[in-house]
């Protein structure tokens, strides 16, 4: 099964929006969603602090500037 890794943090409205989009897309696409709180791992915090929400689907990555319904759906289609 396709795995989507979603880097996020608490109290982040952009993260909440991205999570909502991913949840909606799970109705049409089969994937496992793994949420990772960047504050639970120093390496994630350092790497993704300015990029969250950040989504990784295989080799495809989308940062906060790129995430929307179209880009997420295309990334899922490209990695199925």
PDB file of N, CA, C and O in Angstrom:
ATOM      1  N   UNK A   1       0.833  -1.182   0.000  1.00  0.00           N
ATOM      2  CA  UNK A   1       0.000   0.000   0.000  1.00  0.00           C
ATOM      3  C   UNK A   1       0.881   1.250   0.000  1.00  0.00           C
ATOM      4  O   UNK A   1       1.940   1.290   0.626  1.00  0.00           O
ATOM      5  N   UNK A   2       0.421   2.241  -0.703  1.00  0.00           N
ATOM      6  CA  UNK A   2       1.126   3.516  -0.788  1.00  0.00           C
ATOM      7  C   UNK A   2       1.148   4.186   0.586  1.00  0.00           C
ATOM      8  O   UNK A   2       0.147   4.194   1.303  1.00  0.00           O
ATOM      9  N   UNK A   3       2.295   4.742   0.935  1.00  0.00           N
ATOM     10  CA  UNK A   3       2.441   5.412   2.227  1.00  0.00           C
ATOM     11  C   UNK A   3       2.691   6.894   2.000  1.00  0.00           C
ATOM     12  O   UNK A   3       3.573   7.280   1.232  1.00  0.00           O
ATOM     13  N   UNK A   4       1.903   7.717   2.676  1.00  0.00           N
ATOM     14  CA  UNK A   4       2.057   9.162   2.635  1.00  0.00           C
ATOM     15  C   UNK A   4       2.557   9.600   4.003  1.00  0.00           C
ATOM     16  O   UNK A   4       1.914   9.332   5.018  1.00  0.00           O
ATOM     17  N   UNK A   5       3.701  10.272   4.031  1.00  0.00           N
ATOM     18  CA  UNK A   5       4.248  10.781   5.283  1.00  0.00           C
ATOM     19  C   UNK A   5       3.938  12.271   5.347  1.00  0.00           C
ATOM     20  O   UNK A   5       4.259  13.032   4.434  1.00  0.00           O
ATOM     21  N   UNK A   6       3.311  12.664   6.441  1.00  0.00           N
ATOM     22  CA  UNK A   6       2.826  14.028   6.619  1.00  0.00           C
ATOM     23  C   UNK A   6       3.492  14.629   7.847  1.00  0.00           C
ATOM     24  O   UNK A   6       3.194  14.250   8.979  1.00  0.00           O
ATOM     25  N   UNK A   7       4.401  15.574   7.608  1.00  0.00           N
ATOM     26  CA  UNK A   7       5.093  16.264   8.699  1.00  0.00           C
ATOM     27  C   UNK A   7       4.239  17.460   9.123  1.00  0.00           C
ATOM     28  O   UNK A   7       3.819  18.266   8.293  1.00  0.00           O
ATOM     29  N   UNK A   8       3.993  17.557  10.417  1.00  0.00           N
ATOM     30  CA  UNK A   8       3.048  18.536  10.930  1.00  0.00           C
ATOM     31  C   UNK A   8       3.461  18.979  12.325  1.00  0.00           C
ATOM     32  O   UNK A   8       4.474  18.524  12.856  1.00  0.00           O
ATOM     33  N   UNK A   9       2.672  19.871  12.916  1.00  0.00           N
ATOM     34  CA  UNK A   9       2.838  20.251  14.317  1.00  0.00           C
ATOM     35  C   UNK A   9       1.472  20.698  14.828  1.00  0.00           C
ATOM     36  O   UNK A   9       0.557  20.958  14.046  1.00  0.00           O
ATOM     37  N   UNK A  10       1.350  20.784  16.146  1.00  0.00           N
ATOM     38  CA  UNK A  10       0.100  21.248  16.740  1.00  0.00           C
ATOM     39  C   UNK A  10      -0.085  22.737  16.500  1.00  0.00           C
ATOM     40  O   UNK A  10       0.877  23.478  16.298  1.00  0.00           O
ATOM     41  N   UNK A  11      -1.340  23.158  16.527  1.00  0.00           N
ATOM     42  CA  UNK A  11      -1.686  24.584  16.384  1.00  0.00           C
ATOM     43  C   UNK A  11      -1.132  25.195  15.107  1.00  0.00           C
ATOM     44  O   UNK A  11      -0.522  26.265  15.128  1.00  0.00           O
ATOM     45  N   UNK A  12      -1.350  24.507  14.002  1.00  0.00           N
ATOM     46  CA  UNK A  12      -0.876  24.951  12.686  1.00  0.00           C
ATOM     47  C   UNK A  12      -2.068  24.882  11.727  1.00  0.00           C
ATOM     48  O   UNK A  12      -2.471  23.797  11.307  1.00  0.00           O
ATOM     49  N   UNK A  13      -2.624  26.039  11.390  1.00  0.00           N
ATOM     50  CA  UNK A  13      -3.818  26.041  10.540  1.00  0.00           C
ATOM     51  C   UNK A  13      -3.526  25.494   9.137  1.00  0.00           C
ATOM     52  O   UNK A  13      -4.374  24.827   8.544  1.00  0.00           O
ATOM     53  N   UNK A  14      -2.344  25.771   8.611  1.00  0.00           N
ATOM     54  CA  UNK A  14      -1.988  25.207   7.302  1.00  0.00           C
ATOM     55  C   UNK A  14      -1.925  23.682   7.366  1.00  0.00           C
ATOM     56  O   UNK A  14      -2.325  22.994   6.427  1.00  0.00           O
ATOM     57  N   UNK A  15      -1.422  23.169   8.479  1.00  0.00           N
ATOM     58  CA  UNK A  15      -1.347  21.715   8.672  1.00  0.00           C
ATOM     59  C   UNK A  15      -2.745  21.119   8.755  1.00  0.00           C
ATOM     60  O   UNK A  15      -3.012  20.059   8.189  1.00  0.00           O
ATOM     61  N   UNK A  16      -3.634  21.806   9.462  1.00  0.00           N
ATOM     62  CA  UNK A  16      -5.017  21.341   9.572  1.00  0.00           C
ATOM     63  C   UNK A  16      -5.669  21.289   8.198  1.00  0.00           C
ATOM     64  O   UNK A  16      -6.373  20.330   7.879  1.00  0.00           O
ATOM     65  N   UNK A  17      -5.440  22.313   7.383  1.00  0.00           N
ATOM     66  CA  UNK A  17      -5.996  22.343   6.032  1.00  0.00           C
ATOM     67  C   UNK A  17      -5.447  21.195   5.188  1.00  0.00           C
ATOM     68  O   UNK A  17      -6.202  20.513   4.495  1.00  0.00           O
ATOM     69  N   UNK A  18      -4.147  20.984   5.246  1.00  0.00           N
ATOM     70  CA  UNK A  18      -3.521  19.906   4.476  1.00  0.00           C
ATOM     71  C   UNK A  18      -4.037  18.545   4.933  1.00  0.00           C
ATOM     72  O   UNK A  18      -4.282  17.661   4.112  1.00  0.00           O
ATOM     73  N   UNK A  19      -4.199  18.380   6.235  1.00  0.00           N
ATOM     74  CA  UNK A  19      -4.730  17.129   6.771  1.00  0.00           C
ATOM     75  C   UNK A  19      -6.142  16.885   6.248  1.00  0.00           C
ATOM     76  O   UNK A  19      -6.492  15.755   5.908  1.00  0.00           O
ATOM     77  N   UNK A  20      -6.948  17.932   6.181  1.00  0.00           N
ATOM     78  CA  UNK A  20      -8.302  17.815   5.638  1.00  0.00           C
ATOM     79  C   UNK A  20      -8.293  17.369   4.190  1.00  0.00           C
ATOM     80  O   UNK A  20      -9.099  16.529   3.790  1.00  0.00           O
ATOM     81  N   UNK A  21      -7.384  17.928   3.401  1.00  0.00           N
ATOM     82  CA  UNK A  21      -7.272  17.529   1.996  1.00  0.00           C
ATOM     83  C   UNK A  21      -6.860  16.067   1.879  1.00  0.00           C
ATOM     84  O   UNK A  21      -7.421  15.324   1.072  1.00  0.00           O
ATOM     85  N   UNK A  22      -5.888  15.653   2.677  1.00  0.00           N
ATOM     86  CA  UNK A  22      -5.440  14.258   2.641  1.00  0.00           C
ATOM     87  C   UNK A  22      -6.560  13.303   3.052  1.00  0.00           C
ATOM     88  O   UNK A  22      -6.722  12.234   2.464  1.00  0.00           O
ATOM     89  N   UNK A  23      -7.322  13.694   4.055  1.00  0.00           N
ATOM     90  CA  UNK A  23      -8.446  12.869   4.508  1.00  0.00           C
ATOM     91  C   UNK A  23      -9.482  12.726   3.392  1.00  0.00           C
ATOM     92  O   UNK A  23     -10.004  11.634   3.166  1.00  0.00           O
ATOM     93  N   UNK A  24      -9.779  13.821   2.699  1.00  0.00           N
ATOM     94  CA  UNK A  24     -10.727  13.755   1.582  1.00  0.00           C
ATOM     95  C   UNK A  24     -10.197  12.850   0.465  1.00  0.00           C
ATOM     96  O   UNK A  24     -10.950  12.076  -0.125  1.00  0.00           O
ATOM     97  N   UNK A  25      -8.905  12.956   0.186  1.00  0.00           N
ATOM     98  CA  UNK A  25      -8.320  12.152  -0.891  1.00  0.00           C
ATOM     99  C   UNK A  25      -8.291  10.663  -0.548  1.00  0.00           C
ATOM    100  O   UNK A  25      -8.259   9.826  -1.450  1.00  0.00           O
ATOM    101  N   UNK A  26      -8.303  10.325   0.737  1.00  0.00           N
ATOM    102  CA  UNK A  26      -8.309   8.916   1.136  1.00  0.00           C
ATOM    103  C   UNK A  26      -9.605   8.220   0.717  1.00  0.00           C
ATOM    104  O   UNK A  26      -9.650   6.992   0.650  1.00  0.00           O
ATOM    105  N   UNK A  27     -10.639   8.976   0.439  1.00  0.00           N
ATOM    106  CA  UNK A  27     -11.892   8.385  -0.046  1.00  0.00           C
ATOM    107  C   UNK A  27     -11.719   7.812  -1.455  1.00  0.00           C
ATOM    108  O   UNK A  27     -12.359   6.823  -1.812  1.00  0.00           O
ATOM    109  N   UNK A  28     -10.850   8.443  -2.250  1.00  0.00           N
ATOM    110  CA  UNK A  28     -10.676   8.047  -3.653  1.00  0.00           C
ATOM    111  C   UNK A  28      -9.383   7.287  -3.927  1.00  0.00           C
ATOM    112  O   UNK A  28      -9.269   6.594  -4.937  1.00  0.00           O
ATOM    113  N   UNK A  29      -8.422   7.416  -3.039  1.00  0.00           N
ATOM    114  CA  UNK A  29      -7.121   6.774  -3.236  1.00  0.00           C
ATOM    115  C   UNK A  29      -6.773   5.969  -1.995  1.00  0.00           C
ATOM    116  O   UNK A  29      -7.008   6.394  -0.864  1.00  0.00           O
ATOM    117  N   UNK A  30      -6.209   4.802  -2.238  1.00  0.00           N
ATOM    118  CA  UNK A  30      -5.841   3.929  -1.126  1.00  0.00           C
ATOM    119  C   UNK A  30      -4.404   4.238  -0.703  1.00  0.00           C
ATOM    120  O   UNK A  30      -3.455   3.958  -1.434  1.00  0.00           O
ATOM    121  N   UNK A  31      -4.264   4.816   0.483  1.00  0.00           N
ATOM    122  CA  UNK A  31      -2.918   5.075   1.010  1.00  0.00           C
ATOM    123  C   UNK A  31      -2.967   5.111   2.526  1.00  0.00           C
ATOM    124  O   UNK A  31      -3.989   5.415   3.141  1.00  0.00           O
ATOM    125  N   UNK A  32      -1.817   4.789   3.099  1.00  0.00           N
ATOM    126  CA  UNK A  32      -1.645   4.868   4.542  1.00  0.00           C
ATOM    127  C   UNK A  32      -1.083   6.242   4.866  1.00  0.00           C
ATOM    128  O   UNK A  32      -0.088   6.664   4.276  1.00  0.00           O
ATOM    129  N   UNK A  33      -1.713   6.941   5.800  1.00  0.00           N
ATOM    130  CA  UNK A  33      -1.255   8.272   6.189  1.00  0.00           C
ATOM    131  C   UNK A  33      -0.515   8.180   7.511  1.00  0.00           C
ATOM    132  O   UNK A  33      -1.085   7.798   8.533  1.00  0.00           O
ATOM    133  N   UNK A  34       0.766   8.537   7.478  1.00  0.00           N
ATOM    134  CA  UNK A  34       1.578   8.552   8.695  1.00  0.00           C
ATOM    135  C   UNK A  34       1.874   9.998   9.057  1.00  0.00           C
ATOM    136  O   UNK A  34       2.602  10.690   8.344  1.00  0.00           O
ATOM    137  N   UNK A  35       1.304  10.452  10.172  1.00  0.00           N
ATOM    138  CA  UNK A  35       1.552  11.817  10.628  1.00  0.00           C
ATOM    139  C   UNK A  35       2.767  11.828  11.550  1.00  0.00           C
ATOM    140  O   UNK A  35       2.891  10.998  12.450  1.00  0.00           O
ATOM    141  N   UNK A  36       3.656  12.783  11.307  1.00  0.00           N
ATOM    142  CA  UNK A  36       4.854  12.929  12.131  1.00  0.00           C
ATOM    143  C   UNK A  36       4.913  14.344  12.674  1.00  0.00           C
ATOM    144  O   UNK A  36       5.016  15.309  11.916  1.00  0.00           O
ATOM    145  N   UNK A  37       4.847  14.460  13.994  1.00  0.00           N
ATOM    146  CA  UNK A  37       4.969  15.756  14.655  1.00  0.00           C
ATOM    147  C   UNK A  37       6.453  16.129  14.673  1.00  0.00           C
ATOM    148  O   UNK A  37       7.274  15.406  15.237  1.00  0.00           O
ATOM    149  N   UNK A  38       6.787  17.254  14.056  1.00  0.00           N
ATOM    150  CA  UNK A  38       8.205  17.618  13.941  1.00  0.00           C
ATOM    151  C   UNK A  38       8.845  17.888  15.295  1.00  0.00           C
ATOM    152  O   UNK A  38      10.068  17.834  15.423  1.00  0.00           O
ATOM    153  N   UNK A  39       8.029  18.181  16.314  1.00  0.00           N
ATOM    154  CA  UNK A  39       8.589  18.440  17.640  1.00  0.00           C
ATOM    155  C   UNK A  39       8.916  17.169  18.406  1.00  0.00           C
ATOM    156  O   UNK A  39       9.447  17.228  19.516  1.00  0.00           O
ATOM    157  N   UNK A  40       8.600  16.017  17.818  1.00  0.00           N
ATOM    158  CA  UNK A  40       8.908  14.745  18.485  1.00  0.00           C
ATOM    159  C   UNK A  40      10.267  14.192  18.056  1.00  0.00           C
ATOM    160  O   UNK A  40      10.697  13.152  18.556  1.00  0.00           O
ATOM    161  N   UNK A  41      10.950  14.884  17.128  1.00  0.00           N
ATOM    162  CA  UNK A  41      12.220  14.385  16.601  1.00  0.00           C
ATOM    163  C   UNK A  41      13.066  15.596  16.192  1.00  0.00           C
ATOM    164  O   UNK A  41      12.649  16.382  15.341  1.00  0.00           O
ATOM    165  N   UNK A  42      14.229  15.747  16.781  1.00  0.00           N
ATOM    166  CA  UNK A  42      15.080  16.913  16.498  1.00  0.00           C
ATOM    167  C   UNK A  42      15.469  17.017  15.027  1.00  0.00           C
ATOM    168  O   UNK A  42      15.547  18.115  14.474  1.00  0.00           O
ATOM    169  N   UNK A  43      15.709  15.880  14.403  1.00  0.00           N
ATOM    170  CA  UNK A  43      16.084  15.873  12.986  1.00  0.00           C
ATOM    171  C   UNK A  43      14.944  16.407  12.123  1.00  0.00           C
ATOM    172  O   UNK A  43      15.171  17.208  11.216  1.00  0.00           O
ATOM    173  N   UNK A  44      13.724  15.964  12.405  1.00  0.00           N
ATOM    174  CA  UNK A  44      12.555  16.462  11.650  1.00  0.00           C
ATOM    175  C   UNK A  44      12.355  17.947  11.887  1.00  0.00           C
ATOM    176  O   UNK A  44      12.049  18.696  10.959  1.00  0.00           O
ATOM    177  N   UNK A  45      12.528  18.372  13.130  1.00  0.00           N
ATOM    178  CA  UNK A  45      12.349  19.785  13.459  1.00  0.00           C
ATOM    179  C   UNK A  45      13.327  20.641  12.662  1.00  0.00           C
ATOM    180  O   UNK A  45      12.949  21.659  12.082  1.00  0.00           O
ATOM    181  N   UNK A  46      14.565  20.225  12.642  1.00  0.00           N
ATOM    182  CA  UNK A  46      15.592  20.982  11.917  1.00  0.00           C
ATOM    183  C   UNK A  46      15.309  21.013  10.416  1.00  0.00           C
ATOM    184  O   UNK A  46      15.451  22.055   9.776  1.00  0.00           O
ATOM    185  N   UNK A  47      14.914  19.880   9.863  1.00  0.00           N
ATOM    186  CA  UNK A  47      14.731  19.787   8.418  1.00  0.00           C
ATOM    187  C   UNK A  47      13.434  20.421   7.915  1.00  0.00           C
ATOM    188  O   UNK A  47      13.422  21.021   6.840  1.00  0.00           O
ATOM    189  N   UNK A  48      12.339  20.297   8.678  1.00  0.00           N
ATOM    190  CA  UNK A  48      11.026  20.682   8.152  1.00  0.00           C
ATOM    191  C   UNK A  48      10.382  21.887   8.839  1.00  0.00           C
ATOM    192  O   UNK A  48       9.274  22.277   8.470  1.00  0.00           O
ATOM    193  N   UNK A  49      11.042  22.476   9.815  1.00  0.00           N
ATOM    194  CA  UNK A  49      10.441  23.551  10.609  1.00  0.00           C
ATOM    195  C   UNK A  49       9.829  24.658   9.753  1.00  0.00           C
ATOM    196  O   UNK A  49       8.721  25.114  10.035  1.00  0.00           O
ATOM    197  N   UNK A  50      10.526  25.087   8.727  1.00  0.00           N
ATOM    198  CA  UNK A  50      10.042  26.189   7.887  1.00  0.00           C
ATOM    199  C   UNK A  50       9.234  25.710   6.684  1.00  0.00           C
ATOM    200  O   UNK A  50       8.762  26.525   5.891  1.00  0.00           O
ATOM    201  N   UNK A  51       9.074  24.407   6.546  1.00  0.00           N
ATOM    202  CA  UNK A  51       8.409  23.845   5.365  1.00  0.00           C
ATOM    203  C   UNK A  51       7.027  23.266   5.649  1.00  0.00           C
ATOM    204  O   UNK A  51       6.274  22.987   4.716  1.00  0.00           O
ATOM    205  N   UNK A  52       6.681  23.079   6.936  1.00  0.00           N
ATOM    206  CA  UNK A  52       5.430  22.385   7.233  1.00  0.00           C
ATOM    207  C   UNK A  52       4.221  23.250   6.904  1.00  0.00           C
ATOM    208  O   UNK A  52       4.280  24.477   6.998  1.00  0.00           O
ATOM    209  N   UNK A  53       3.136  22.608   6.520  1.00  0.00           N
ATOM    210  CA  UNK A  53       3.005  21.163   6.355  1.00  0.00           C
ATOM    211  C   UNK A  53       3.879  20.672   5.197  1.00  0.00           C
ATOM    212  O   UNK A  53       4.097  21.383   4.215  1.00  0.00           O
ATOM    213  N   UNK A  54       4.363  19.460   5.337  1.00  0.00           N
ATOM    214  CA  UNK A  54       5.264  18.867   4.348  1.00  0.00           C
ATOM    215  C   UNK A  54       4.793  17.432   4.112  1.00  0.00           C
ATOM    216  O   UNK A  54       4.566  16.678   5.057  1.00  0.00           O
ATOM    217  N   UNK A  55       4.652  17.071   2.844  1.00  0.00           N
ATOM    218  CA  UNK A  55       4.154  15.742   2.478  1.00  0.00           C
ATOM    219  C   UNK A  55       5.190  15.034   1.625  1.00  0.00           C
ATOM    220  O   UNK A  55       5.762  15.610   0.700  1.00  0.00           O
ATOM    221  N   UNK A  56       5.417  13.774   1.956  1.00  0.00           N
ATOM    222  CA  UNK A  56       6.346  12.951   1.186  1.00  0.00           C
ATOM    223  C   UNK A  56       5.595  11.700   0.712  1.00  0.00           C
ATOM    224  O   UNK A  56       5.045  10.949   1.518  1.00  0.00           O
ATOM    225  N   UNK A  57       5.583  11.498  -0.597  1.00  0.00           N
ATOM    226  CA  UNK A  57       4.963  10.315  -1.201  1.00  0.00           C
ATOM    227  C   UNK A  57       6.021   9.700  -2.100  1.00  0.00           C
ATOM    228  O   UNK A  57       6.276  10.194  -3.198  1.00  0.00           O
ATOM    229  N   UNK A  58       6.636   8.623  -1.631  1.00  0.00           N
ATOM    230  CA  UNK A  58       7.797   8.042  -2.306  1.00  0.00           C
ATOM    231  C   UNK A  58       8.845   9.128  -2.517  1.00  0.00           C
ATOM    232  O   UNK A  58       9.327   9.712  -1.546  1.00  0.00           O
ATOM    233  N   UNK A  59       9.208   9.409  -3.766  1.00  0.00           N
ATOM    234  CA  UNK A  59      10.222  10.430  -4.044  1.00  0.00           C
ATOM    235  C   UNK A  59       9.616  11.812  -4.277  1.00  0.00           C
ATOM    236  O   UNK A  59      10.348  12.783  -4.468  1.00  0.00           O
ATOM    237  N   UNK A  60       8.292  11.907  -4.262  1.00  0.00           N
ATOM    238  CA  UNK A  60       7.609  13.184  -4.470  1.00  0.00           C
ATOM    239  C   UNK A  60       7.446  13.901  -3.136  1.00  0.00           C
ATOM    240  O   UNK A  60       6.987  13.312  -2.157  1.00  0.00           O
ATOM    241  N   UNK A  61       7.825  15.172  -3.104  1.00  0.00           N
ATOM    242  CA  UNK A  61       7.671  15.964  -1.878  1.00  0.00           C
ATOM    243  C   UNK A  61       6.939  17.264  -2.204  1.00  0.00           C
ATOM    244  O   UNK A  61       7.118  17.851  -3.271  1.00  0.00           O
ATOM    245  N   UNK A  62       6.116  17.693  -1.259  1.00  0.00           N
ATOM    246  CA  UNK A  62       5.392  18.954  -1.385  1.00  0.00           C
ATOM    247  C   UNK A  62       5.539  19.709  -0.076  1.00  0.00           C
ATOM    248  O   UNK A  62       5.314  19.145   0.995  1.00  0.00           O
ATOM    249  N   UNK A  63       5.918  20.993  -0.151  1.00  0.00           N
ATOM    250  CA  UNK A  63       6.024  21.780   1.067  1.00  0.00           C
ATOM    251  C   UNK A  63       4.821  22.716   1.184  1.00  0.00           C
ATOM    252  O   UNK A  63       3.913  22.682   0.354  1.00  0.00           O
ATOM    253  N   UNK A  64       4.826  23.545   2.214  1.00  0.00           N
ATOM    254  CA  UNK A  64       3.688  24.406   2.512  1.00  0.00           C
ATOM    255  C   UNK A  64       3.297  25.312   1.348  1.00  0.00           C
ATOM    256  O   UNK A  64       2.126  25.667   1.210  1.00  0.00           O
ATOM    257  N   UNK A  65       4.244  25.683   0.527  1.00  0.00           N
ATOM    258  CA  UNK A  65       3.961  26.558  -0.615  1.00  0.00           C
ATOM    259  C   UNK A  65       3.303  25.802  -1.771  1.00  0.00           C
ATOM    260  O   UNK A  65       2.660  26.410  -2.627  1.00  0.00           O
ATOM    261  N   UNK A  66       3.464  24.485  -1.793  1.00  0.00           N
ATOM    262  CA  UNK A  66       3.021  23.681  -2.925  1.00  0.00           C
ATOM    263  C   UNK A  66       1.746  22.881  -2.675  1.00  0.00           C
ATOM    264  O   UNK A  66       1.099  22.433  -3.621  1.00  0.00           O
ATOM    265  N   UNK A  67       1.388  22.703  -1.422  1.00  0.00           N
ATOM    266  CA  UNK A  67       0.274  21.806  -1.096  1.00  0.00           C
ATOM    267  C   UNK A  67      -1.070  22.451  -1.408  1.00  0.00           C
ATOM    268  O   UNK A  67      -1.406  23.518  -0.894  1.00  0.00           O
ATOM    269  N   UNK A  68      -1.826  21.775  -2.262  1.00  0.00           N
ATOM    270  CA  UNK A  68      -3.235  22.093  -2.505  1.00  0.00           C
ATOM    271  C   UNK A  68      -3.883  20.824  -3.044  1.00  0.00           C
ATOM    272  O   UNK A  68      -3.197  19.822  -3.250  1.00  0.00           O
ATOM    273  N   UNK A  69      -5.174  20.851  -3.271  1.00  0.00           N
ATOM    274  CA  UNK A  69      -5.883  19.637  -3.707  1.00  0.00           C
ATOM    275  C   UNK A  69      -5.288  19.082  -4.999  1.00  0.00           C
ATOM    276  O   UNK A  69      -5.086  17.874  -5.118  1.00  0.00           O
ATOM    277  N   UNK A  70      -5.008  19.947  -5.958  1.00  0.00           N
ATOM    278  CA  UNK A  70      -4.497  19.488  -7.260  1.00  0.00           C
ATOM    279  C   UNK A  70      -3.120  18.849  -7.146  1.00  0.00           C
ATOM    280  O   UNK A  70      -2.878  17.788  -7.721  1.00  0.00           O
ATOM    281  N   UNK A  71      -2.217  19.488  -6.407  1.00  0.00           N
ATOM    282  CA  UNK A  71      -0.856  18.942  -6.317  1.00  0.00           C
ATOM    283  C   UNK A  71      -0.837  17.633  -5.532  1.00  0.00           C
ATOM    284  O   UNK A  71      -0.100  16.710  -5.878  1.00  0.00           O
ATOM    285  N   UNK A  72      -1.648  17.554  -4.473  1.00  0.00           N
ATOM    286  CA  UNK A  72      -1.710  16.304  -3.702  1.00  0.00           C
ATOM    287  C   UNK A  72      -2.284  15.175  -4.537  1.00  0.00           C
ATOM    288  O   UNK A  72      -1.760  14.062  -4.536  1.00  0.00           O
ATOM    289  N   UNK A  73      -3.372  15.470  -5.256  1.00  0.00           N
ATOM    290  CA  UNK A  73      -3.992  14.426  -6.074  1.00  0.00           C
ATOM    291  C   UNK A  73      -3.039  13.969  -7.183  1.00  0.00           C
ATOM    292  O   UNK A  73      -2.938  12.774  -7.460  1.00  0.00           O
ATOM    293  N   UNK A  74      -2.349  14.905  -7.807  1.00  0.00           N
ATOM    294  CA  UNK A  74      -1.405  14.534  -8.860  1.00  0.00           C
ATOM    295  C   UNK A  74      -0.263  13.687  -8.294  1.00  0.00           C
ATOM    296  O   UNK A  74       0.160  12.716  -8.921  1.00  0.00           O
ATOM    297  N   UNK A  75       0.230  14.048  -7.125  1.00  0.00           N
ATOM    298  CA  UNK A  75       1.298  13.280  -6.503  1.00  0.00           C
ATOM    299  C   UNK A  75       0.845  11.854  -6.196  1.00  0.00           C
ATOM    300  O   UNK A  75       1.611  10.906  -6.370  1.00  0.00           O
ATOM    301  N   UNK A  76      -0.387  11.702  -5.746  1.00  0.00           N
ATOM    302  CA  UNK A  76      -0.927  10.363  -5.498  1.00  0.00           C
ATOM    303  C   UNK A  76      -1.038   9.562  -6.795  1.00  0.00           C
ATOM    304  O   UNK A  76      -0.653   8.394  -6.840  1.00  0.00           O
ATOM    305  N   UNK A  77      -1.560  10.185  -7.844  1.00  0.00           N
ATOM    306  CA  UNK A  77      -1.691   9.514  -9.147  1.00  0.00           C
ATOM    307  C   UNK A  77      -0.321   9.096  -9.678  1.00  0.00           C
ATOM    308  O   UNK A  77      -0.170   8.001 -10.221  1.00  0.00           O
ATOM    309  N   UNK A  78       0.664   9.957  -9.523  1.00  0.00           N
ATOM    310  CA  UNK A  78       2.005   9.690 -10.038  1.00  0.00           C
ATOM    311  C   UNK A  78       2.694   8.548  -9.284  1.00  0.00           C
ATOM    312  O   UNK A  78       3.622   7.929  -9.804  1.00  0.00           O
ATOM    313  N   UNK A  79       2.249   8.277  -8.084  1.00  0.00           N
ATOM    314  CA  UNK A  79       2.936   7.278  -7.248  1.00  0.00           C
ATOM    315  C   UNK A  79       2.134   6.013  -7.014  1.00  0.00           C
ATOM    316  O   UNK A  79       2.555   5.160  -6.232  1.00  0.00           O
ATOM    317  N   UNK A  80       1.004   5.865  -7.659  1.00  0.00           N
ATOM    318  CA  UNK A  80       0.199   4.645  -7.488  1.00  0.00           C
ATOM    319  C   UNK A  80       0.821   3.504  -8.274  1.00  0.00           C
ATOM    320  O   UNK A  80       0.297   2.390  -8.264  1.00  0.00           O
TER     321      UNK A  80
END
